[in-house]
Amino acid sequence: MMMFCFTSIRSFPKLWKNNPYLGGGPGHSYNSLFLKDYYGIRNQQKLFSLKTASPQNTKAVSLLAAKARYRRKGDEGSNKVSSEFPHLFAAGAAKKRSQMNPQSKDHALPPERNIIQLPTKPLNSEQWDKLKEDFKGKADFENWIISQMIRQSSSVDVAKSLLAWVATKNNGIVSYNLLVKYLYLCVFHKQTSEVFDVYEIMKARYKSLESGGSTLLIRGLIHSDRWREALLLLEDMKKVMTPSIKNYNDCIQGALLHQDVNIAWNLYQELLGHNLIPMMETLKAFFDFGKDIKDDQYSNKLLDILLYLRNNKLYPGESFAHSIKTWFESVPGEQWKGQFTTIQKSGQCLGCGKTIESIHLSPEEYEFLKRKIMSDVIDGGDQYKKTTPQELTRFQNFVKYCPPFDIVLDGLNVAKMFPKARESQVLHTKR
């Protein structure tokens, strides 16, 4: 059963006043009523719109209003209902509605975020205990707060007081994860003595280090007198993996910083041997070191670097370009003069007037490339390893008399796209 309950409305006819903003047409009007639903939840109040067929039918409106007044007087429970549902804008109505319609868990407010202020100076044990009590996050407090220190580049002294507090709570033991994060701060702030301390702790406690810890130690040691220990760490990494270009870059810069040119060049050749592309920072270090050095062998190696950049289409940044310019101008006995210029669309340099080489192949270069591919790749010196003389002749005639192709599909590669199908059937279909 559903009944209409009009509550706390002193002037009932006002309820039926037409709302001009909700009009459905010239012959309709919408009127708002409070509806109490007795089907489901008893204490649930709704607002709905009642559509009257004719705004001039005042007789029906008066009759309905009279019935409502009669029910309000005669119904014994009407006073109770009226007091239970106050006027929409009455004092305390919002609070009562919120109690009758509690929010579901899906609309619950998100949990409060941690508003812990990172310390700016070292703390003692009691202060760290208090800070941990104020922490409301689900993550591990120690790892969380040192991660925040890394993000904000906090002082090493503050992080050191954290590790001292952790060691006190854990019988002098600090986890590897905390040590590595503390090491990051030490390397960032170039606190070499602290890097040494962490390195000694790690060597005494762990037989081997993972790549992240080794990378930080290499970077922290190269600027010190113990830079050769960074090379030992690099050798340990080679036993299980190929070091990264950053590892090689740090070791090369450390060798150049300490005037050991041979080690730097050996590491550079080793880097290229792993098919790794060196960082521009690494190549720049070689040119910066070569200023005012009269050494033909060293100069030739720098020219090889420039040739490497050309062949691999690597373009130096402005800082590296300045280093190249400065090195050329500093070569003893030479009179190089460098300047920054603009290249026209034709490829002509506005500084020297010469034309730079084009990235497009000339007809002679294209013919040379075509012959090399045919002889070294397709033929390969022994035709029977890959094909037969008859098949090769047919292929050459096909290429010669057919127009150039924009796209070539390799049947074998297409066949590999269908692992469940027989390759012979796929090849036959694709033909």
ZAMARGU-4260 file (C-alpha; in steps of 0.2 Angstrom, whole numbers, plus 5000, padded with zeros to 4 digits):
<rodrens>
0) 5000/5000/5000 | 5006/5017/4996 | 4999/5033/5004 | 5002/5051/5002 | 5007/5060/5018
5) 5007/5079/5018 | 5016/5085/5033 | 5020/5102/5041 | 5012/5112/5027 | 5001/5126/5035
10) 4994/5133/5019 | 4990/5117/5009 | 4984/5126/4993 | 5001/5134/4991 | 5007/5116/4988
15) 4997/5115/4973 | 5003/5131/4966 | 5009/5129/4948 | 5028/5129/4945 | 5032/5139/4930
20) 5049/5132/4929 | 5043/5114/4927 | 5030/5116/4913 | 5026/5102/4902 | 5016/5112/4890
25) 5001/5124/4890 | 4989/5111/4897 | 4999/5104/4910 | 5007/5109/4927 | 5018/5100/4939
30) 5016/5101/4958 | 5027/5094/4972 | 5022/5083/4985 | 5030/5073/4999 | 5028/5055/4998
35) 5030/5042/5011 | 5032/5024/5005 | 5025/5011/5016 | 5030/4997/5004 | 5049/4996/5009
40) 5058/5007/5022 | 5046/5016/5033 | 5056/5031/5037 | 5060/5036/5019 | 5054/5053/5013
45) 5053/5056/4994 | 5049/5071/4983 | 5039/5068/4968 | 5030/5078/4954 | 5011/5076/4952
50) 5005/5080/4934 | 4987/5087/4933 | 4978/5086/4917 | 4970/5103/4918 | 4976/5118/4928
55) 4958/5125/4928 | 4951/5109/4937 | 4950/5118/4954 | 4936/5108/4960 | 4946/5092/4960
60) 4960/5101/4969 | 4949/5107/4983 | 4941/5090/4985 | 4958/5082/4987 | 4963/5096/4999
65) 4948/5093/5009 | 4951/5074/5010 | 4969/5078/5016 | 4962/5089/5030 | 4950/5076/5035
70) 4963/5063/5036 | 4975/5074/5046 | 4961/5077/5059 | 4954/5060/5060 | 4969/5049/5059
75) 4976/5045/5076 | 4993/5042/5070 | 4994/5058/5059 | 5001/5069/5073 | 5015/5056/5075
80) 5019/5056/5057 | 5018/5075/5056 | 5031/5077/5070 | 5042/5063/5063 | 5044/5072/5046
85) 5046/5091/5049 | 5046/5104/5035 | 5059/5103/5022 | 5068/5119/5028 | 5064/5117/5047
90) 5078/5117/5060 | 5086/5100/5062 | 5077/5093/5046 | 5094/5090/5037 | 5101/5080/5052
95) 5085/5070/5053 | 5085/5066/5035 | 5104/5061/5036 | 5099/5049/5050 | 5085/5041/5041
100) 5095/5039/5025 | 5113/5035/5030 | 5126/5035/5017 | 5132/5018/5010 | 5149/5012/5012
105) 5152/5015/4993 | 5151/5034/4996 | 5161/5034/5012 | 5174/5048/5013 | 5192/5043/5009
110) 5204/5040/5023 | 5214/5054/5030 | 5231/5056/5021 | 5247/5057/5031 | 5251/5075/5036
115) 5267/5071/5045 | 5279/5085/5043 | 5297/5079/5038 | 5310/5084/5051 | 5322/5097/5046
120) 5335/5092/5059 | 5341/5076/5067 | 5329/5068/5080 | 5332/5058/5095 | 5324/5041/5099
125) 5309/5049/5109 | 5305/5061/5094 | 5306/5047/5082 | 5294/5036/5093 | 5282/5051/5093
130) 5283/5053/5075 | 5279/5035/5072 | 5264/5036/5083 | 5257/5050/5073 | 5259/5040/5057
135) 5242/5033/5051 | 5248/5025/5035 | 5247/5006/5031 | 5265/5006/5024 | 5281/5003/5034
140) 5285/5019/5043 | 5304/5018/5041 | 5303/5014/5022 | 5289/5027/5019 | 5298/5041/5028
145) 5315/5039/5020 | 5307/5038/5003 | 5299/5055/5007 | 5316/5061/5012 | 5323/5056/4995
150) 5309/5065/4986 | 5313/5081/4995 | 5332/5079/4996 | 5332/5079/5015 | 5348/5082/5024
155) 5360/5067/5027 | 5360/5070/5045 | 5342/5068/5047 | 5342/5052/5038 | 5357/5046/5048
160) 5347/5049/5064 | 5333/5039/5057 | 5345/5024/5054 | 5352/5026/5071 | 5335/5025/5079
165) 5331/5009/5068 | 5347/5001/5073 | 5343/5004/5092 | 5326/4996/5090 | 5333/4981/5080
170) 5348/4976/5090 | 5360/4986/5078 | 5352/4979/5062 | 5347/4990/5048 | 5338/4982/5033
175) 5346/4982/5016 | 5332/4993/5008 | 5335/5007/5021 | 5354/5006/5018 | 5352/5008/4999
180) 5340/5023/5001 | 5352/5031/5014 | 5366/5028/5002 | 5356/5037/4988 | 5355/5053/4999
185) 5374/5052/5003 | 5378/5050/4984 | 5366/5064/4980 | 5374/5076/4993 | 5391/5070/4988
190) 5395/5064/5006 | 5410/5053/5002 | 5414/5048/5020 | 5396/5042/5023 | 5397/5032/5006
195) 5413/5024/5013 | 5404/5019/5029 | 5389/5012/5020 | 5401/5002/5009 | 5410/4995/5023
200) 5394/4989/5031 | 5388/4981/5015 | 5404/4972/5012 | 5404/4965/5030 | 5386/4960/5029
205) 5382/4954/5011 | 5392/4943/5000 | 5385/4951/4984 | 5376/4967/4980 | 5361/4969/4968
210) 5363/4981/4953 | 5355/4996/4962 | 5367/4996/4977 | 5382/4993/4966 | 5377/5007/4954
215) 5376/5019/4969 | 5392/5014/4976 | 5401/5016/4959 | 5394/5034/4957 | 5399/5038/4975
220) 5417/5031/4974 | 5423/5038/4958 | 5426/5056/4965 | 5437/5049/4979 | 5454/5041/4981
225) 5446/5024/4982 | 5439/5026/4964 | 5448/5010/4959 | 5436/5000/4970 | 5422/5006/4958
230) 5431/4996/4945 | 5430/4981/4956 | 5412/4983/4958 | 5410/4984/4939 | 5419/4968/4937
235) 5408/4960/4950 | 5393/4965/4940 | 5400/4958/4924 | 5399/4941/4932 | 5380/4941/4932
240) 5375/4954/4920 | 5380/4967/4907 | 5383/4983/4916 | 5373/4998/4911 | 5379/5013/4901
245) 5378/5023/4917 | 5389/5011/4925 | 5402/5013/4911 | 5400/5032/4911 | 5403/5033/4929
250) 5419/5023/4928 | 5425/5031/4913 | 5423/5048/4921 | 5432/5042/4936 | 5447/5036/4926
255) 5448/5052/4917 | 5446/5062/4933 | 5461/5053/4940 | 5471/5054/4924 | 5471/5036/4919
260) 5467/5038/4901 | 5471/5020/4896 | 5457/5013/4908 | 5445/5025/4901 | 5448/5020/4883
265) 5447/5002/4887 | 5431/5004/4896 | 5424/5014/4881 | 5429/5000/4869 | 5421/4987/4880
270) 5405/4998/4880 | 5405/4998/4861 | 5408/4979/4861 | 5392/4976/4871 | 5383/4986/4857
275) 5378/4999/4869 | 5377/5017/4864 | 5387/5028/4875 | 5380/5043/4884 | 5384/5060/4876
280) 5391/5064/4894 | 5404/5051/4892 | 5409/5057/4875 | 5410/5075/4881 | 5421/5069/4895
285) 5434/5063/4882 | 5434/5080/4873 | 5435/5090/4889 | 5450/5079/4894 | 5459/5082/4878
290) 5460/5101/4878 | 5478/5107/4876 | 5485/5089/4874 | 5497/5086/4860 | 5495/5068/4857
295) 5491/5062/4840 | 5485/5045/4846 | 5472/5053/4858 | 5467/5065/4844 | 5464/5051/4832
300) 5453/5043/4844 | 5443/5059/4846 | 5441/5059/4827 | 5435/5041/4828 | 5421/5047/4841
305) 5416/5060/4828 | 5415/5047/4815 | 5405/5036/4826 | 5392/5050/4829 | 5391/5052/4810
310) 5389/5034/4806 | 5376/5031/4819 | 5366/5048/4816 | 5369/5054/4834 | 5368/5072/4836
315) 5377/5081/4850 | 5368/5093/4861 | 5374/5111/4863 | 5385/5108/4878 | 5394/5094/4869
320) 5395/5104/4853 | 5404/5118/4863 | 5417/5105/4870 | 5420/5099/4852 | 5423/5117/4846
325) 5434/5121/4861 | 5445/5105/4858 | 5448/5109/4839 | 5453/5127/4844 | 5465/5120/4857
330) 5474/5108/4847 | 5493/5113/4848 | 5500/5118/4831 | 5483/5119/4823 | 5473/5135/4818
335) 5455/5129/4819 | 5442/5142/4821 | 5424/5136/4825 | 5408/5145/4825 | 5389/5141/4827
340) 5380/5142/4810 | 5364/5139/4801 | 5362/5126/4787 | 5351/5131/4773 | 5338/5119/4765
345) 5350/5116/4751 | 5363/5109/4763 | 5375/5124/4762 | 5384/5130/4777 | 5383/5149/4779
350) 5399/5149/4789 | 5411/5140/4777 | 5400/5139/4761 | 5403/5121/4760 | 5388/5108/4757
355) 5386/5095/4770 | 5383/5077/4764 | 5366/5071/4760 | 5357/5057/4769 | 5350/5051/4752
360) 5360/5039/4742 | 5368/5044/4726 | 5365/5032/4710 | 5383/5026/4712 | 5380/5022/4731
365) 5364/5013/4727 | 5371/5002/4714 | 5386/4998/4726 | 5374/4994/4740 | 5363/4983/4728
370) 5378/4973/4722 | 5384/4970/4740 | 5367/4964/4746 | 5366/4952/4731 | 5384/4945/4733
375) 5385/4945/4752 | 5368/4942/4758 | 5357/4933/4745 | 5371/4923/4736 | 5383/4922/4751
380) 5397/4914/4742 | 5388/4897/4741 | 5371/4898/4733 | 5366/4880/4738 | 5365/4885/4756
385) 5350/4896/4753 | 5344/4893/4736 | 5349/4886/4719 | 5356/4895/4703 | 5340/4893/4694
390) 5329/4900/4708 | 5342/4915/4710 | 5341/4918/4691 | 5322/4919/4692 | 5323/4931/4707
395) 5335/4942/4698 | 5324/4943/4682 | 5309/4946/4693 | 5317/4961/4702 | 5324/4968/4685
400) 5308/4968/4675 | 5295/4972/4689 | 5293/4990/4695 | 5300/4996/4712 | 5290/4990/4727
405) 5285/5001/4742 | 5281/4986/4753 | 5287/4969/4753 | 5279/4955/4764 | 5290/4940/4769
410) 5281/4924/4768 | 5290/4915/4781 | 5287/4930/4794 | 5269/4930/4789 | 5268/4911/4792
415) 5276/4913/4810 | 5260/4924/4814 | 5250/4908/4814 | 5258/4896/4826 | 5244/4884/4826
420) 5243/4882/4807 | 5255/4872/4796 | 5268/4884/4789 | 5267/4876/4772 | 5248/4879/4771
425) 5250/4897/4776 | 5263/4900/4763 | 5253/4892/4750 | 5238/4903/4755 | 5248/4919/4755
430) 5255/4915/4737
</rodrens>
